[in-house]
Each structure stands twice: as C-alpha cells, then as structure tokens.
C-alpha cells in the first residue's frame, strides 16, 4: 500500500499533511523528509541504546523570504538564487549567494568566506548560480538588515 492510499480514509486534510511530510523541505532535505528505510536500517535503529543522541537535530524548513523570522535559530532556508558572486577585493574575500531578488533587494544571503572556498569544487558561485533552487542549513543571523547563514562546510548547502 502506498502512502497516498493509506491516508485516503482520513480525508483531504490528512492527505495534504501526509504529502507535506513525505516531500519535506523542497523535497530533498534528508533530515526533514520521509523516505523508505531498508528493514536492516530499521532493525539497527530499533536496537540502539536509548541514551544515544543523534549527532544533529533536524532543522526547520523556511522560505528565503521568511528567513528573518528565524534569527538565532538553526533552520534550512530554501529558495531561488538571484545572484552568486565572489568578492576577492573585499575583506575576507567572501562569496555571496543571494536569494529571490538581485542585490541589494535580496531576501536572504548565504556567505562563504575565503578560508572555506577550497572545500568547494567547483567554486560556490559556479555550483550555486543564478536560477538554481538551493537550500542552506545553519544558524540565521542578521547583517545590515538582511538574514544570512555563513556556510562553513559543503554539507550545509545544496542544489534542490
């Protein structure tokens, strides 16, 4: 029995909730989406000691335009890239990945500092270029009136 048919008896509202749970954040966030788990994995999880904590808690998913309400929280922000630029002449040599609208009207920005650029191949501005849907996970902070997440590792950011 598939997920849709198993929700049918609960009605349209429950079906919609079930679909949202299965899709997760932009359909690709492994920490927020429901996926089929091999029975061997289920057995391994079931036999774990109860005092073993997961290495990181799943993060809440928010749209880039709504990131400002999540300041100080660990979330996954998803949206369309409106521009990605490397600034080699700026202090710290940042790469800015702007969302929704071009700078200076962007709704959210992911920042990769020079010391972390070498972790990306190809470069962040090439991987996360204009028009791509991207998800960024981390703690949201405000900088000059705009919400941002500093990306320190490659597992914090991905194309959706």
DSSP file (Angstrom, degrees, kcal/mol; ACC not computed):
  #  RESIDUE AA STRUCTURE BP1 BP2  ACC     N-H-->O    O-->H-N    N-H-->O    O-->H-N    TCO  KAPPA ALPHA  PHI   PSI    X-CA   Y-CA   Z-CA
    1    1 A X              0   0    0      0, 0.0     2,-0.1     0, 0.0     0, 0.0   0.000 360.0 360.0 360.0 132.2    0.0    0.0    0.0
    2    2 A X     >  -     0   0    0      1,-0.1     4,-1.8     0, 0.0     5,-0.1  -0.360 360.0-104.2 -86.1 171.1    1.5    3.4   -0.9
    3    3 A X  H  > S+     0   0    0      1,-0.2     4,-0.9     2,-0.2     5,-0.1   0.894 117.4  53.0 -61.1 -43.1    1.4    6.5    1.3
    4    4 A X  H >> S+     0   0    0      1,-0.2     3,-0.9     2,-0.2     4,-0.7   0.941 111.1  44.6 -61.5 -49.6   -1.4    8.2   -0.6
    5    5 A X  H >4 S+     0   0    0      1,-0.3     3,-0.5     2,-0.2     4,-0.4   0.829 108.4  57.9 -67.8 -30.0   -3.8    5.3   -0.4
    6    6 A X  H 3< S+     0   0    0     -4,-1.8    -1,-0.3     1,-0.2    -2,-0.2   0.723 109.4  45.5 -71.7 -18.7   -3.1    4.7    3.3
    7    7 A X  H XX S+     0   0    0     -4,-0.9     3,-1.8    -3,-0.9     4,-0.6   0.545  87.3  92.9 -94.7 -11.2   -4.1    8.3    4.0
    8    8 A X  G X< S+     0   0    0     -4,-0.7     3,-1.1    -3,-0.5    -2,-0.1   0.843  79.6  56.4 -56.0 -40.2   -7.3    8.2    1.9
    9    9 A X  G 34 S+     0   0    0     -4,-0.4    -1,-0.3     1,-0.2    -2,-0.1   0.669 100.8  60.1 -69.4 -15.7   -9.6    7.1    4.8
   10   10 A X  G <4 S-     0   0    0     -3,-1.8     4,-0.3     1,-0.2    -1,-0.2   0.639 108.2-120.8 -88.0 -14.4   -8.6   10.2    6.8
   11   11 A X    <X  -     0   0    0     -3,-1.1     4,-2.0    -4,-0.6    -1,-0.2  -0.313  38.0 -53.5 101.5 174.9   -9.8   12.7    4.2
   12   12 A X  H  > S+     0   0    0      1,-0.2     4,-2.4     2,-0.2     5,-0.2   0.836 128.4  54.0 -61.6 -38.4   -8.3   15.6    2.2
   13   13 A X  H  > S+     0   0    0      1,-0.2     4,-2.1     2,-0.2    -1,-0.2   0.935 111.5  44.7 -65.2 -44.6   -6.7   17.5    5.1
   14   14 A X  H  > S+     0   0    0     -4,-0.3     4,-2.6     1,-0.2    -1,-0.2   0.871 111.2  54.7 -66.3 -36.2   -4.8   14.4    6.3
   15   15 A X  H  X S+     0   0    0     -4,-2.0     4,-2.3     2,-0.2    -2,-0.2   0.927 108.0  49.3 -61.6 -44.8   -3.8   13.6    2.8
   16   16 A X  H  X S+     0   0    0     -4,-2.4     4,-2.2     1,-0.2    -2,-0.2   0.907 111.7  48.5 -61.9 -42.3   -2.3   17.1    2.4
   17   17 A X  H  X S+     0   0    0     -4,-2.1     4,-2.3     1,-0.2    -1,-0.2   0.914 110.4  51.8 -64.1 -42.4   -0.4   16.7    5.7
   18   18 A X  H  X S+     0   0    0     -4,-2.6     4,-2.1     1,-0.2    -2,-0.2   0.893 109.5  49.3 -61.1 -40.9    0.9   13.3    4.6
   19   19 A X  H  X S+     0   0    0     -4,-2.3     4,-2.4     2,-0.2     5,-0.2   0.915 110.0  51.0 -65.3 -42.9    2.2   14.7    1.3
   20   20 A X  H  X S+     0   0    0     -4,-2.2     4,-2.5     1,-0.2    -2,-0.2   0.899 110.2  49.9 -61.6 -40.4    3.9   17.6    3.1
   21   21 A X  H  < S+     0   0    0     -4,-2.3    13,-1.2     1,-0.2    -1,-0.2   0.913 113.4  45.9 -64.4 -41.4    5.6   15.2    5.5
   22   22 A X  H  < S+     0   0    0     -4,-2.1    -2,-0.2    11,-0.2    -1,-0.2   0.852 115.4  45.7 -70.7 -34.5    6.8   13.0    2.6
   23   23 A X  H  < S+     0   0    0     -4,-2.4     4,-0.3    -5,-0.2     6,-0.3   0.896  87.1 178.7 -77.6 -40.4    8.0   15.9    0.5
   24   24 A X     <  -     0   0    0     -4,-2.5     2,-0.9    -5,-0.2     3,-0.3  -0.306  54.3  -9.6  70.6-157.7    9.9   17.7    3.3
   25   25 A X  S >> S-     0   0    0      1,-0.3     3,-1.6     4,-0.2     4,-1.1  -0.669 137.8 -28.1 -80.2 107.6   11.8   20.9    2.6
   26   26 A X  T 34 S-     0   0    0     -2,-0.9    -1,-0.3     1,-0.3    -2,-0.1   0.675 107.5 -80.7  56.9  20.2   11.8   21.3   -1.1
   27   27 A X  T 34 S+     0   0    0     -3,-0.3    -1,-0.3    -4,-0.3    -3,-0.1   0.518 123.9  71.2  74.0   4.9   11.7   17.6   -1.5
   28   28 A X  T <4  +     0   0    0     -3,-1.6     2,-0.9     4,-0.0    -2,-0.2   0.490  53.5 114.6-132.5  -3.6   15.3   17.0   -0.8
   29   29 A X    >X  -     0   0    0     -4,-1.1     4,-1.7    -6,-0.3     3,-1.4  -0.609  47.0-161.3 -77.2 108.0   16.2   17.7    2.8
   30   30 A X  T 34 S+     0   0    0     -2,-0.9    -1,-0.2     1,-0.3     5,-0.1   0.773  88.9  53.8 -60.3 -27.4   17.2   14.3    4.2
   31   31 A X  T 34 S+     0   0    0      1,-0.2    -1,-0.3    26,-0.1    27,-0.1   0.678 118.1  33.2 -82.7 -15.7   16.6   15.4    7.7
   32   32 A X  T <4 S+     0   0    0     -3,-1.4     2,-0.3    -7,-0.1    -2,-0.2   0.513 101.7  82.9-117.5  -7.3   13.1   16.6    7.1
   33   33 A X  S  < S-     0   0    0     -4,-1.7     2,-0.5    -9,-0.1   -11,-0.2  -0.748  72.6-124.3-105.2 148.8   11.7   14.2    4.5
   34   34 A X        +     0   0    0    -13,-1.2     2,-0.3    -2,-0.3    -3,-0.1  -0.757  38.4 172.6 -87.1 128.6   10.2   10.8    5.0
   35   35 A X        -     0   0    0     -2,-0.5     2,-0.2    -5,-0.1   -12,-0.0  -0.909  40.8 -89.1-132.4 161.1   11.9    8.2    2.9
   36   36 A X        -     0   0    0     -2,-0.3     2,-0.5     1,-0.0     0, 0.0  -0.521  42.5-155.8 -68.5 133.7   11.8    4.4    2.6
   37   37 A X        -     0   0    0     -2,-0.2     5,-0.1     2,-0.0    -1,-0.0  -0.953  19.8-114.7-115.5 126.8   14.2    2.9    5.0
   38   38 A X    >>  -     0   0    0     -2,-0.5     4,-1.9     1,-0.1     3,-0.9  -0.267  27.4-117.9 -56.8 146.0   15.6   -0.6    4.4
   39   39 A X  H 3> S+     0   0    0      1,-0.3     4,-2.6     2,-0.2     5,-0.2   0.831 114.7  59.2 -58.6 -32.7   14.5   -3.1    7.1
   40   40 A X  H 3> S+     0   0    0      1,-0.2     4,-1.9     2,-0.2    -1,-0.3   0.875 106.3  48.1 -63.5 -35.4   18.1   -3.7    8.1
   41   41 A X  H <> S+     0   0    0     -3,-0.9     4,-2.5     2,-0.2    -2,-0.2   0.896 110.1  51.5 -69.8 -40.7   18.4    0.0    8.9
   42   42 A X  H  X S+     0   0    0     -4,-1.9     4,-2.6     1,-0.2    -2,-0.2   0.923 111.0  48.3 -61.5 -44.0   15.1   -0.1   10.9
   43   43 A X  H  X S+     0   0    0     -4,-2.6     4,-1.4     1,-0.2    -1,-0.2   0.895 110.6  51.1 -63.5 -39.9   16.4   -3.0   12.9
   44   44 A X  H  < S+     0   0    0     -4,-1.9     4,-0.4     2,-0.2    -2,-0.2   0.911 112.9  45.2 -64.1 -42.2   19.7   -1.3   13.6
   45   45 A X  H >< S+     0   0    0     -4,-2.5     3,-1.2     1,-0.2    -2,-0.2   0.905 110.4  54.7 -67.0 -41.0   17.9    1.9   14.8
   46   46 A X  H 3< S+     0   0    0     -4,-2.6    -1,-0.2     1,-0.3    -2,-0.2   0.782 109.0  48.2 -64.7 -26.8   15.5   -0.2   16.9
   47   47 A X  T 3< S+     0   0    0     -4,-1.4    -1,-0.3    -5,-0.2    -2,-0.2   0.441  85.7 114.9 -95.0   0.3   18.4   -1.9   18.7
   48   48 A X  S <  S-     0   0    0     -3,-1.2     2,-0.1    -4,-0.4    -3,-0.0  -0.336  80.0 -97.0 -66.8 151.9   20.3    1.3   19.5
   49   49 A X    >   -     0   0    0      1,-0.1     3,-1.6     2,-0.1    -1,-0.1  -0.484  30.2-128.3 -66.0 138.9   20.7    2.2   23.1
   50   50 A X  T 3  S+     0   0    0      1,-0.3    -1,-0.1    -2,-0.1    -2,-0.1   0.726 104.5  61.3 -65.7 -21.7   18.0    4.8   24.1
   51   51 A X  T 3  S+     0   0    0      2,-0.1     2,-0.7     0, 0.0    -1,-0.3   0.378  76.9 107.4 -87.5   6.7   20.5    7.2   25.6
   52   52 A X    <   -     0   0    0     -3,-1.6     2,-0.2     0, 0.0    -4,-0.0  -0.762  60.4-153.3 -85.9 116.8   22.3    7.6   22.2
   53   53 A X        -     0   0    0     -2,-0.7    -2,-0.1     1,-0.1    -3,-0.0  -0.632  21.0-104.6 -90.1 147.6   21.5   11.1   20.9
   54   54 A X        -     0   0    0     -2,-0.2     3,-0.1     1,-0.1    -1,-0.1  -0.330  28.9-119.0 -64.9 154.8   21.5   11.9   17.2
   55   55 A X  S    S+     0   0    0      1,-0.2     2,-0.3     2,-0.0    -1,-0.1   0.820  94.1   8.3 -68.9 -30.7   24.5   13.9   16.0
   56   56 A X  S    S-     0   0    0      3,-0.0    -1,-0.2     0, 0.0     2,-0.1  -0.981  77.3-120.5-151.0 141.0   22.3   16.8   14.9
   57   57 A X        -     0   0    0     -2,-0.3   -26,-0.1    -3,-0.1    -2,-0.0  -0.476  41.5 -96.6 -76.6 147.6   18.7   17.6   15.2
   58   58 A X        -     0   0    0     -2,-0.1     2,-0.3   -27,-0.1    -1,-0.1  -0.336  43.8-129.2 -59.8 145.9   16.6   18.1   12.1
   59   59 A X        -     0   0    0     -3,-0.1    16,-0.2     1,-0.1     2,-0.1  -0.740  17.0-106.5-102.9 151.1   16.2   21.7   11.2
   60   60 A X  E     -a   75   0A   0     14,-0.9    16,-3.5    -2,-0.3     2,-0.5  -0.439  33.5-128.3 -68.8 142.0   13.0   23.6   10.4
   61   61 A X  E     +a   76   0A   0     14,-0.2     2,-0.3    -2,-0.1    16,-0.2  -0.829  33.3 170.2 -98.4 130.9   12.5   24.5    6.7
   62   62 A X  E     -a   77   0A   0     14,-2.8    16,-2.3    -2,-0.5     2,-0.1  -0.965  34.9-108.7-135.9 154.4   11.7   28.1    5.8
   63   63 A X  E >   -a   78   0A   0     -2,-0.3     3,-1.5    14,-0.2     4,-0.3  -0.480  34.1-115.0 -74.9 151.7   11.5   30.0    2.5
   64   64 A X  G >  S+     0   0    0     14,-1.8     3,-1.4     1,-0.3     4,-0.3   0.885 117.2  56.9 -54.9 -40.7   14.2   32.5    1.8
   65   65 A X  G 3  S+     0   0    0      1,-0.3    -1,-0.3     2,-0.1     3,-0.2   0.714 110.1  45.3 -65.1 -20.5   11.7   35.4    2.1
   66   66 A X  G X  S+     0   0    0     -3,-1.5     3,-1.2     1,-0.1    -1,-0.3   0.304  80.3 103.6-104.7   7.3   10.8   34.2    5.6
   67   67 A X  G X   +     0   0    0     -3,-1.4     3,-2.1    -4,-0.3    -1,-0.1   0.792  66.7  70.5 -63.1 -29.8   14.3   33.7    7.0
   68   68 A X  G >  S+     0   0    0      1,-0.3     3,-1.0    -4,-0.3    -1,-0.3   0.786  91.1  59.4 -61.3 -27.7   14.3   36.9    9.0
   69   69 A X  G <  S+     0   0    0     -3,-1.2    -1,-0.3     1,-0.2    -2,-0.2   0.555 100.0  59.6 -77.7  -4.9   11.8   35.5   11.5
   70   70 A X  G X  S+     0   0    0     -3,-2.1     3,-2.4    -4,-0.2    70,-0.5   0.122  70.1 149.6-108.4  19.9   14.3   32.6   12.3
   71   71 A X  B <  S+d  140   0B   0     -3,-1.0    70,-0.2     1,-0.3     3,-0.1  -0.311  73.0  16.8 -57.4 131.4   17.2   34.8   13.5
   72   72 A X  T 3  S+     0   0    0     68,-3.4     2,-0.3     1,-0.3    -1,-0.3   0.374 107.2 106.9  86.9  -3.4   19.2   32.8   16.1
   73   73 A X  S <  S-     0   0    0     -3,-2.4    67,-2.1    67,-0.2     2,-0.7  -0.785  73.9-119.6-109.1 152.2   17.6   29.5   15.1
   74   74 A X  E     + B   0 139A   0     -2,-0.3   -14,-0.9    65,-0.2     2,-0.3  -0.816  54.1 149.2 -86.2 117.1   19.1   26.6   13.2
   75   75 A X  E     -aB  60 138A   0     63,-2.5    63,-2.3    -2,-0.7     2,-0.6  -0.869  50.3-115.8-139.4 169.8   17.0   26.2   10.0
   76   76 A X  E     -aB  61 137A   0    -16,-3.5   -14,-2.8    -2,-0.3     2,-0.5  -0.977  30.8-160.2-110.4 118.7   17.1   25.1    6.4
   77   77 A X  E     -aB  62 136A   0     59,-3.3    59,-2.8    -2,-0.6     2,-0.4  -0.868   9.9-172.9-102.5 127.9   16.4   28.1    4.1
   78   78 A X  E     +aB  63 135A   0    -16,-2.3   -14,-1.8    -2,-0.5     2,-0.3  -0.943  21.4 112.6-124.5 143.1   15.4   27.3    0.6
   79   79 A X  E     - B   0 134A   0     55,-2.1    55,-2.9    -2,-0.4     2,-0.4  -0.983  61.1 -60.7 178.0-177.2   14.8   29.5   -2.5
   80   80 A X  E     - B   0 133A   0     -2,-0.3    20,-3.0    53,-0.2     2,-0.4  -0.713  48.3-121.9 -89.6 133.2   15.9   30.6   -5.9
   81   81 A X  E     -E   99   0C   0     51,-2.8    50,-3.0    -2,-0.4    18,-0.3  -0.590  25.5-177.3 -74.9 128.8   19.4   32.1   -6.3
   82   82 A X  E     -     0   0C   0     16,-2.5     2,-0.2     1,-0.4    17,-0.2   0.508  69.0 -12.9-102.8  -9.1   19.2   35.6   -7.8
   83   83 A X  E     -E   98   0C   0     15,-1.1    15,-2.9    45,-0.2     2,-0.4  -0.779  51.7-160.7 173.7 143.2   23.0   36.0   -8.0
   84   84 A X  E     +E   97   0C   0     13,-0.2     2,-0.4    -2,-0.2    13,-0.2  -0.965  21.7 171.1-138.9 119.3   26.2   34.5   -6.7
   85   85 A X  E     -E   96   0C   0     11,-2.4    11,-2.8    -2,-0.4     2,-0.5  -0.978  28.3-141.5-135.6 143.6   29.5   36.5   -6.7
   86   86 A X  E     -E   95   0C   0     -2,-0.4     2,-0.6     9,-0.3     9,-0.2  -0.872  14.1-159.8 -97.4 132.6   33.0   36.1   -5.4
   87   87 A X    >   +     0   0    0      7,-3.1     3,-1.3    -2,-0.5     7,-0.3  -0.722  18.6 168.7-115.1  78.8   34.4   39.3   -4.0
   88   88 A X  T 3  S+     0   0    0     -2,-0.6    -1,-0.1     1,-0.3     4,-0.1   0.723  77.9  51.6 -67.4 -20.4   38.3   38.8   -4.0
   89   89 A X  T 3  S+     0   0    0      2,-0.1     2,-0.3     3,-0.1    -1,-0.3   0.485  92.3  91.5 -93.8  -3.0   39.0   42.5   -3.3
   90   90 A X  S X  S-     0   0    0     -3,-1.3     3,-2.8     4,-0.1    -3,-0.1  -0.694  95.1 -89.6 -92.2 145.0   36.6   42.7   -0.3
   91   91 A X  T 3  S+     0   0    0     -2,-0.3     3,-0.4     1,-0.3    -1,-0.1  -0.285 117.4  15.9 -53.2 128.9   38.0   42.0    3.2
   92   92 A X  T 3  S-     0   0    0      1,-0.2    22,-2.2    -4,-0.1    -1,-0.3   0.346 106.9-112.8  85.9  -5.2   37.6   38.2    3.9
   93   93 A X    <   -     0   0    0     -3,-2.8    -1,-0.2    20,-0.2    -5,-0.2   0.905  50.1-167.3  43.0  61.2   37.1   37.5    0.2
   94   94 A X        -     0   0    0     -3,-0.4    -7,-3.1    -7,-0.3     2,-0.5  -0.325  22.8-142.1 -78.0 157.9   33.5   36.4    0.6
   95   95 A X  E     -EF  86 112C   0     17,-2.2    17,-2.3    -9,-0.2     2,-0.5  -0.992  20.4-156.0-111.7 125.0   31.3   34.6   -1.9
   96   96 A X  E     -EF  85 111C   0    -11,-2.8   -11,-2.4    -2,-0.5     2,-0.6  -0.897  10.7-169.4-105.6 127.6   27.7   35.9   -1.6
   97   97 A X  E     -EF  84 110C   0     13,-2.5    13,-2.3    -2,-0.5   -13,-0.2  -0.918  16.9-162.8-115.6 102.0   24.8   33.8   -2.8
   98   98 A X  E     -EF  83 109C   0    -15,-2.9   -16,-2.5    -2,-0.6   -15,-1.1  -0.561   3.6-144.3 -89.6 149.4   21.7   36.0   -2.9
   99   99 A X  E     -EF  81 108C   0      9,-2.2     2,-2.5   -18,-0.3     8,-1.9  -0.857  60.2  -9.6-118.5 149.3   18.2   34.7   -2.9
  100  100 A X  S    S+     0   0    0    -20,-3.0     2,-0.3    -2,-0.3     6,-0.1  -0.278 123.3  30.1  71.4 -52.7   14.9   35.7   -4.6
  101  101 A X  S    S-     0   0    0     -2,-2.5   -19,-0.2     7,-0.2     7,-0.2  -0.970  91.1 -95.9-135.7 150.5   15.9   39.2   -5.8
  102  102 A X    >   -     0   0    0     -2,-0.3     3,-2.2     3,-0.1   -19,-0.1  -0.252  67.1 -52.2 -62.6 152.1   19.3   40.6   -7.0
  103  103 A X  T 3  S+     0   0    0      1,-0.3    -1,-0.1     2,-0.2     4,-0.0  -0.371 124.3  27.0 -54.3 136.1   21.5   42.6   -4.6
  104  104 A X  T 3  S+     0   0    0     -3,-0.1    -1,-0.3     2,-0.1    -2,-0.1  -0.937 126.5  47.2 -96.9  11.8   20.6   44.9   -2.9
  105  105 A X  S <  S+     0   0    0     -3,-2.2    -2,-0.2    -5,-0.0    -3,-0.1   0.253  78.9 134.0 -98.7  12.5   17.0   43.7   -2.8
  106  106 A X        -     0   0    0      1,-0.1    -6,-0.2    -6,-0.1     3,-0.1  -0.194  50.6-146.3 -60.3 154.4   17.7   40.1   -1.9
  107  107 A X  S    S+     0   0    0     -8,-1.9    40,-0.5     1,-0.3     2,-0.3   0.643  78.4   5.3 -96.0 -17.8   15.7   38.5    0.8
  108  108 A X  E     -Fg  99 147C   0     -9,-0.6    -9,-2.2    -7,-0.2     2,-0.4  -0.978  63.0-154.6-161.6 152.6   18.4   36.2    2.2
  109  109 A X  E     -Fg  98 148C   0     38,-1.7    40,-1.6    -2,-0.3     2,-0.5  -0.999   6.9-153.4-139.7 137.8   22.2   35.6    1.6
  110  110 A X  E     -Fg  97 149C   0    -13,-2.3   -13,-2.5    -2,-0.4     2,-0.5  -0.925  21.7-155.8-102.8 133.2   24.5   32.6    2.1
  111  111 A X  E     -Fg  96 150C   0     38,-2.3    40,-3.2    -2,-0.5     2,-0.5  -0.940  13.5-171.4-117.9 129.1   28.1   33.6    2.7
  112  112 A X  E     -F   95   0C   0    -17,-2.3   -17,-2.2    -2,-0.5    40,-0.1  -0.976  19.4-146.5-115.9 117.0   31.2   31.5    2.1
  113  113 A X    >>  -     0   0    0     -2,-0.5     3,-2.1    38,-0.4     4,-0.7  -0.396  27.2-103.8 -81.6 161.2   34.4   33.1    3.4
  114  114 A X  H >> S+     0   0    0    -22,-2.2     3,-0.9     1,-0.3     4,-0.5   0.827 117.3  61.1 -55.1 -37.8   37.7   32.7    1.7
  115  115 A X  H 34 S+     0   0    0      1,-0.2    -1,-0.3   -23,-0.2   -22,-0.1   0.674 110.3  42.3 -67.2 -14.0   39.0   30.1    4.2
  116  116 A X  H X4 S+     0   0    0     -3,-2.1     3,-1.4     1,-0.1     4,-0.3   0.495  88.6  88.8-107.6  -6.5   36.2   27.8    3.3
  117  117 A X  H X< S+     0   0    0     -3,-0.9     3,-2.0    -4,-0.7    -2,-0.1   0.844  78.7  64.2 -60.6 -34.8   36.2   28.2   -0.5
  118  118 A X  T 3< S+     0   0    0     -4,-0.5    -1,-0.3     1,-0.3    -2,-0.1   0.684  90.5  67.2 -66.2 -16.0   38.7   25.5   -1.0
  119  119 A X  T <  S+     0   0    0     -3,-1.4     2,-0.5    33,-0.1    -1,-0.3   0.630  92.0  76.0 -75.6 -13.6   36.2   23.0    0.3
  120  120 A X    <   -     0   0    0     -3,-2.0     2,-0.3    -4,-0.3     4,-0.1  -0.862  68.1-154.9-107.0 129.7   34.0   23.6   -2.8
  121  121 A X  S    S+     0   0    0     -2,-0.5     2,-0.2     2,-0.1    -3,-0.0  -0.892  88.9  26.1-145.5 114.8   34.8   22.2   -6.2
  122  122 A X  S    S-     0   0    0     -2,-0.3     5,-0.1     0, 0.0    -1,-0.0   0.589 120.9 -90.6 -65.5 179.0   33.7   23.8   -8.5
  123  123 A X    >>  -     0   0    0     -2,-0.2     4,-2.5     1,-0.1     3,-0.9  -0.103  34.8-108.0 -59.6 157.1   33.6   27.1   -6.7
  124  124 A X  H 3> S+     0   0    0      1,-0.3     4,-2.6     2,-0.2    -1,-0.1   0.880 118.7  54.2 -56.4 -40.8   30.4   28.1   -4.7
  125  125 A X  H 34 S+     0   0    0      1,-0.2    -1,-0.3     2,-0.2     5,-0.2   0.763 112.2  45.2 -68.8 -22.6   29.4   30.8   -7.3
  126  126 A X  H X4 S+     0   0    0     -3,-0.9     3,-0.7     2,-0.1    -2,-0.2   0.880 116.0  44.3 -82.9 -42.5   29.6   28.2  -10.1
  127  127 A X  H 3< S+     0   0    0     -4,-2.5     2,-0.3     1,-0.2    -2,-0.2   0.876 122.3  36.8 -67.5 -38.3   27.7   25.4   -8.1
  128  128 A X  T 3< S+     0   0    0     -4,-2.6    -1,-0.2    -5,-0.2   -45,-0.2  -0.466  88.0 159.6-116.6  57.8   25.0   27.7   -6.8
  129  129 A X    X   -     0   0    0     -3,-0.7     3,-1.9    -2,-0.3   -48,-0.3  -0.217  49.4 -60.5 -82.7 169.3   24.5   30.0   -9.8
  130  130 A X  T 3  S+     0   0    0      1,-0.2   -48,-0.2    -5,-0.2    -1,-0.2  -0.142 120.0  22.8 -50.3 133.8   21.6   32.3  -10.7
  131  131 A X  T 3  S+     0   0    0    -50,-3.0    -1,-0.2     1,-0.3     2,-0.2   0.169  91.0 120.7  95.1 -16.7   18.3   30.4  -11.3
  132  132 A X    <   -     0   0    0     -3,-1.9   -51,-2.8   -51,-0.1     2,-0.6  -0.545  64.6-125.3 -80.8 145.8   19.1   27.3   -9.2
  133  133 A X  E     -B   80   0A   0    -53,-0.2    27,-3.2    -2,-0.2     2,-0.3  -0.817  39.1-178.1 -88.1 126.3   16.9   26.3   -6.3
  134  134 A X  E     -BC  79 159A   0    -55,-2.9   -55,-2.1    -2,-0.6     2,-0.4  -0.943  21.5-153.3-131.6 145.2   19.2   26.0   -3.3
  135  135 A X  E     -BC  78 158A   0     23,-2.7    23,-2.1    -2,-0.3     2,-0.4  -0.973  11.5-168.9-119.3 136.3   18.8   25.0    0.4
  136  136 A X  E     -BC  77 157A   0    -59,-2.8   -59,-3.3    -2,-0.4     2,-0.4  -0.986   4.6-158.3-126.8 131.6   21.2   26.3    3.1
  137  137 A X  E     +B   76   0A   0     19,-3.1     2,-0.3    -2,-0.4   -61,-0.2  -0.930  41.9  78.6-115.4 134.2   21.3   24.9    6.6
  138  138 A X  E    S-B   75   0A   0    -63,-2.3   -63,-2.5    -2,-0.4     2,-0.5  -0.973  80.4 -42.3 163.5-170.9   22.7   26.8    9.6
  139  139 A X  E     -B   74   0A   0     -2,-0.3    11,-0.4   -65,-0.2     2,-0.4  -0.743  55.0-131.7 -87.8 126.1   22.0   29.5   12.2
  140  140 A X  B     +d   71   0B   0    -67,-2.1   -68,-3.4   -70,-0.5     2,-0.3  -0.631  30.5 175.1 -81.0 129.8   20.4   32.6   10.8
  141  141 A X  E     -H  148   0C   0      7,-2.8     7,-2.9    -2,-0.4     2,-0.4  -0.894  28.2-119.4-126.3 159.4   21.9   35.9   11.7
  142  142 A X  E     +H  147   0C   0     -2,-0.3     2,-0.4     5,-0.2     5,-0.2  -0.855  27.8 177.9-101.0 136.6   21.2   39.5   10.6
  143  143 A X  E >  S-H  146   0C   0      3,-2.6     3,-1.6    -2,-0.4    -2,-0.0  -0.959  73.4 -18.4-138.7 120.0   23.8   41.6    8.8
  144  144 A X  T 3  S-     0   0    0     -2,-0.4     3,-0.1     1,-0.3    -1,-0.0   0.880 129.0 -50.7  49.7  44.9   23.0   45.1    7.6
  145  145 A X  T 3  S+     0   0    0      1,-0.2     2,-0.4   -77,-0.0    -1,-0.3   0.512 118.9 103.8  79.0   6.1   19.2   44.3    7.8
  146  146 A X  E <  S- H   0 143C   0     -3,-1.6    -3,-2.6   -78,-0.0     2,-0.2  -0.958  71.1-120.2-122.3 138.4   19.4   41.1    5.8
  147  147 A X  E     +gH 108 142C   0    -40,-0.5   -38,-1.7    -2,-0.4     2,-0.3  -0.524  40.4 173.2 -73.4 142.5   19.2   37.5    7.1
  148  148 A X  E     -gH 109 141C   0     -7,-2.9    -7,-2.8   -40,-0.2     2,-0.4  -0.982  28.2-151.2-146.7 156.6   22.2   35.3    6.4
  149  149 A X  E     -g  110   0C   0    -40,-1.6   -38,-2.3    -2,-0.3     2,-0.6  -1.000  21.6-136.0-125.5 130.9   23.8   32.0    7.1
  150  150 A X  E     -g  111   0C   0    -11,-0.4     2,-0.7    -2,-0.4   -11,-0.2  -0.775  18.5-145.4 -85.3 124.0   27.5   31.6    7.0
  151  151 A X        +     0   0    0    -40,-3.2   -38,-0.4    -2,-0.6   -35,-0.1  -0.822  30.3 162.8 -96.0 113.7   28.4   28.4    5.1
  152  152 A X        +     0   0    0     -2,-0.7     2,-0.3     1,-0.2    -1,-0.2   0.687  63.9  33.2-101.9 -24.5   31.5   26.7    6.6
  153  153 A X  S >  S-     0   0    0      1,-0.1     3,-1.5   -34,-0.0     4,-0.3  -0.928  77.0-118.6-134.5 157.0   31.1   23.2    5.1
  154  154 A X  G >  S+     0   0    0     -2,-0.3     3,-1.1     1,-0.3    -1,-0.1   0.754 108.5  66.1 -66.7 -25.1   29.7   21.7    1.9
  155  155 A X  G 3  S+     0   0    0      1,-0.2    -1,-0.3   -19,-0.0     3,-0.1   0.549  89.8  67.7 -76.9  -3.7   27.1   19.7    3.6
  156  156 A X  G <  S+     0   0    0     -3,-1.5   -19,-3.1     1,-0.1     2,-0.4   0.635 103.8  42.1 -84.0 -15.0   25.3   23.0    4.7
  157  157 A X  E <   +C  136   0A   0     -3,-1.1     2,-0.3    -4,-0.3   -21,-0.2  -0.987  62.7 158.4-139.4 141.1   24.3   23.9    1.1
  158  158 A X  E     -C  135   0A   0    -23,-2.1   -23,-2.7    -2,-0.4     2,-0.4  -0.994  42.4-104.3-157.4 155.9   22.9   22.0   -1.8
  159  159 A X  E      C  134   0A   0     -2,-0.3   -25,-0.3   -25,-0.2   -31,-0.0  -0.697 360.0 360.0 -79.3 134.2   21.0   22.4   -5.1
  160  160 A X              0   0    0    -27,-3.2   -26,-0.2    -2,-0.4    -1,-0.1   0.416 360.0 360.0 -96.4 360.0   17.4   21.2   -4.6
